Amino acid sequence: MENTEENKSKVVVIDSLQSWEFHVNQASNQNSPIVVHFTASWCMPSVAMIPFFEEFASDYPDFLFLSVDVDEVKVISCRCTFWFMHIHALIT
């Protein structure tokens, strides 16, 4: 029998601006580093990176790993990628 706790993803999937603000503020208050994977279902390199991102999240439990689908939560991708994080495109 497999341990479901071991199989549970350590990556938090962000589905709203409120979710983003909650997790980022919580991590910031705890001085926890934040790693964000901006992804899109149509971006095959991004999709291929998901298992590696999951593995990193398991290997670094003191970090907060967030996943943001740029098409699902456009307000975050627009606000963060273009203004704050200086990411201007996804590879295709």
Backbone as a ProteinNet text record, in pm:
[ID]
protein_1_A
[PRIMARY]
MENTEENKSKVVVIDSLQSWEFHVNQASNQNSPIVVHFTASWCMPSVAMIPFFEEFASDYPDFLFLSVDVDEVKVISCRCTFWFMHIHALIT
[TERTIARY]
84.3	0	88.7	58.8	141.2	99	195.8	169.1	120.4	-4.8	-60.2	8.6	61.9	132.9	258.5	327.6	447.5	413.3	297.4	258	189.2	150.9	81.3	178	130.6	214.5	250.8	373.4	420.6	408.3	360.4	344	201.8	190.7	60.1	17.3	-97	-151.1	-232.5	-192.8	-259.8	-375.4	-495.2	-613	-683.4	-627.5	-688.9	-587.1	-618.3	-532.7	-530.6	-643.3	-650.2	-560	-560.4	-474.2	-326.8	-292.4	-155.6	-113.8	-196	-161.8	-149.6	-240.1	-235.8	-103.8	-68.8	50.7	179.2	185.2	305.1	322.9	215.5	225.1	264.8	206.8	239.6	388	436.5	577.4	669.2	630.1	711.7	719.8	608.9	607.1	693.8	710.9	792.3	934.3	967.6	1098.9	1131.3	1029.3	1046.2	1068.4	1170.7	1190.9	1073.3	1043.4	932.1	986	942.8	979.6	849	841.4	718.1	742.6	653.1	655.2	537.5	565.4	463	452.1	334.5	316.6	195	183.3	66.4	51.9	-71.4	-93.6	-42.7	-35.1	9.7	162	230.7	376.6	442.3	482.7	535.8	661.3	756.5	870	825.4	725.7	674.1	605.5	527.8	459.4	563.8	666.8	772.2	847.9	847.6	919.3	843.6	715.5	631.9	688.9	728.2	781.6	908.6	992.2	1114.1	1080.7	982.5	938.2	881	803.4	748.8	861.9	963.2	1076.2	1152.5	1174.1	1239.9	1159.4	1028.1	942.2	957.3	972.5	993.4	1131.8	1229.8	1368	1394.1	1313.4	1334.2	1205	1175.4	1048.2	1036.1	1145.4	1138.7	1109.2	1102.2	1067.9	919.6	860.3	723.5	729.2	671.5	666.9	525.5	512.1	382.7	379.5	263.5	242.8	129	155.4	56.6	38.5	-81.8	-113.6	-144.9	-63.9	-76.6	-207.2	-271.5	-400	-517.4	-499.4	-607.3	-616.9	-503.1	-500.9	-425.6	-489.9	-424.5	-383	-459.4	-426.8	-289.8	-257.7	-127.3	-17.8	-41.2	63.5	93.1	-8.9	13.6	86.3	40.2	98.4	241.2	262.1	392.1	494.4	456.9	557.7	608.2	520.4	564.1	618.9	567	610.7	713.2	685.8	766	882.4	857.3	958.7	1030.9	990.9	1058	1063.4	960.5	947.4	855.8	902.6	827.1	766	798.4	740.4	761.1	678.4	697.6	753.2	837.7	892	783.5	791.2	690.4	757.8
-117.9	0	124.1	217.7	337.3	443.3	518.8	628.8	748.4	789.3	900.3	1031.7	1047.1	1169.7	1185.2	1074	1078.8	1112.6	1068.8	1089.3	1222.8	1289.4	1417.3	1523.7	1601.8	1705	1811	1856	1963.7	2098.5	2095.1	2217.1	2269.4	2398.5	2460.7	2517.4	2473.2	2524	2648.8	2758.5	2886.5	2898.6	2924.1	2932.1	3067.9	3161.6	3294	3393.6	3520.1	3624.8	3613.8	3580	3566.3	3452.7	3342.5	3229.7	3270.1	3339.8	3389.8	3477.9	3577.5	3671.5	3600.7	3507.2	3433.5	3357.9	3278.5	3193.9	3276.2	3377.8	3461.8	3538.1	3592.4	3664.2	3572.1	3453.4	3356.4	3317.3	3288.5	3251.2	3368.1	3487.2	3605.8	3629.6	3612.7	3631.4	3528.7	3412.4	3305.7	3304.8	3405.9	3414.3	3288.5	3232.5	3112.7	3152.4	3097.5	3125.8	3073.4	3143.5	3107.8	3077.1	2963.9	2924.3	2911.3	2981.4	2982.3	2922.5	2831.3	2774.7	2835.2	2928.6	2981.9	2885.6	2830.6	2723.2	2749.9	2671.4	2674.7	2536.1	2491.2	2355.9	2337.4	2444.1	2436.7	2446.8	2475.7	2491.9	2360.2	2282.4	2149.2	2150.2	2241.6	2243.8	2269.7	2354.5	2382.5	2260.3	2191.9	2070.1	1962.9	1951.7	1852.2	1880.8	2004.5	2043	2006.3	1977.4	1953.2	1844.4	1727.6	1625.6	1671.1	1748.1	1798.3	1900.9	1985.5	2084.7	2015.3	1909.6	1830.5	1769.3	1718.7	1658.2	1762.2	1879.5	1987.5	2023.9	2028.6	2062.4	1959.2	1833.1	1728.6	1738.3	1776.6	1784.8	1906.9	2012.3	2137	2175	2104.2	2125.4	2262.5	2332.1	2463.4	2575.4	2541.4	2639.1	2625.5	2734.1	2728.9	2720.1	2614.6	2594.6	2621.3	2716.1	2753.6	2725	2684.4	2664	2754.9	2834	2928.2	2902.5	2863.9	2849.6	2989.5	3036.1	3174.3	3200.6	3096.3	3113.3	3106.5	3031.3	3014.4	3133	3189.6	3299.1	3416.8	3475.7	3579.9	3701.2	3734.2	3852.6	3837.1	3717.8	3694.9	3693.9	3624.7	3618.7	3756.8	3837.4	3973.7	4059	4054.9	4137.5	4094.9	3966.2	3918	3902.5	3838.2	3805.9	3928.6	4019.9	4132.6	4248.5	4270.8	4386.7	4350.8	4248.7	4218.8	4126.1	4020.2	3918.4	3931.8	4024.3	4055.1	3935.2	3854.6	3744.4	3796.7	3792	3854.8	3756.8	3628.6	3533.1	3392.1	3301.6	3159.1	3100.1	3001.2	2939.4	2856.6	2843.8	2766	2660.5
0	0	0	-89.2	-102.1	-1.7	44.3	136.1	55.7	76.9	-0.5	31.5	151.7	187.9	103.2	76.1	-6.5	-150.8	-198	-336.8	-359.8	-254.7	-267.6	-319.2	-414.1	-473.5	-370.9	-376.9	-290.4	-361.2	-485	-564.5	-544.3	-513.5	-497.4	-632.3	-680.3	-806	-773.9	-834.5	-811.9	-910.8	-856.5	-943.6	-937.4	-860.5	-849.7	-795.7	-811.3	-754.5	-602.8	-543.1	-397.4	-348.7	-420.7	-385.9	-396.4	-502.6	-522.3	-404.7	-373.2	-265.9	-131.3	-103.4	22.6	37.1	-62.5	-52.8	-55.1	-138.4	-143.9	-12.6	40.7	168.3	282.6	285.4	390	383.1	264.1	248.6	283.4	242.4	272.1	422.5	491.3	636.8	708.3	647.6	706.6	649.6	570.3	504.5	424	362.6	281.3	135.8	72	-70.9	-154.1	-261.3	-348.8	-488.1	-543.2	-678.8	-757.7	-871.5	-949.2	-1087.3	-1124.9	-1259.3	-1334.5	-1424.7	-1512.8	-1629.6	-1648.8	-1745.3	-1834.1	-1938	-2026.1	-2087.9	-2102.6	-2153.7	-2295.7	-2373.5	-2512.1	-2525.9	-2416.7	-2420.3	-2379.3	-2478.1	-2449.7	-2361.3	-2378.6	-2285.5	-2140.9	-2125	-1992	-1932	-2012.1	-1967.3	-1933	-2013.5	-1989	-1859.4	-1816.3	-1695	-1567	-1576.6	-1457.8	-1366	-1415.1	-1323.2	-1251.2	-1318.4	-1255.8	-1147.5	-1175.9	-1079.4	-955.3	-977.5	-866.4	-783.1	-851	-780.6	-698.7	-756.4	-682.2	-557.4	-572	-458	-346	-382.5	-282.1	-219.4	-300.8	-252.8	-165.2	-180.8	-107.3	-33.1	75.8	146.2	213.9	234.3	298.1	198.6	71.1	-32.2	-64.4	-109.6	-159.4	-310.8	-365.7	-510.5	-558.3	-649.7	-704.4	-853.8	-902.4	-1045.6	-1090.4	-1194.3	-1245.9	-1395	-1433.8	-1575.7	-1629.6	-1721.8	-1769.7	-1843.1	-1892.3	-1959.8	-1861.6	-1753.5	-1656.4	-1559.7	-1523.3	-1425.6	-1489	-1587.2	-1666.9	-1585.6	-1483.5	-1404.6	-1337.6	-1294.3	-1230.8	-1335.7	-1445.1	-1546.5	-1603.3	-1621.8	-1672	-1569.7	-1447.8	-1342.4	-1309.7	-1295.3	-1248.3	-1358.2	-1464.2	-1564.2	-1636.1	-1665.3	-1746.4	-1664	-1546.1	-1468.9	-1363.4	-1286.9	-1169.6	-1199.4	-1271.9	-1292.2	-1426	-1506.3	-1632.2	-1727.2	-1725.8	-1821.3	-1931.3	-2054	-2161.7	-2262.2	-2250.3	-2344.4	-2290.2	-2339	-2315.5	-2443.4	-2430.7	-2550.3	-2617.3	-2747.3	-2819.9	-2904.5
[MASK]
++++++++++++++++++++++++++++++++++++++++++++++++++++++++++++++++++++++++++++++++++++++++++++

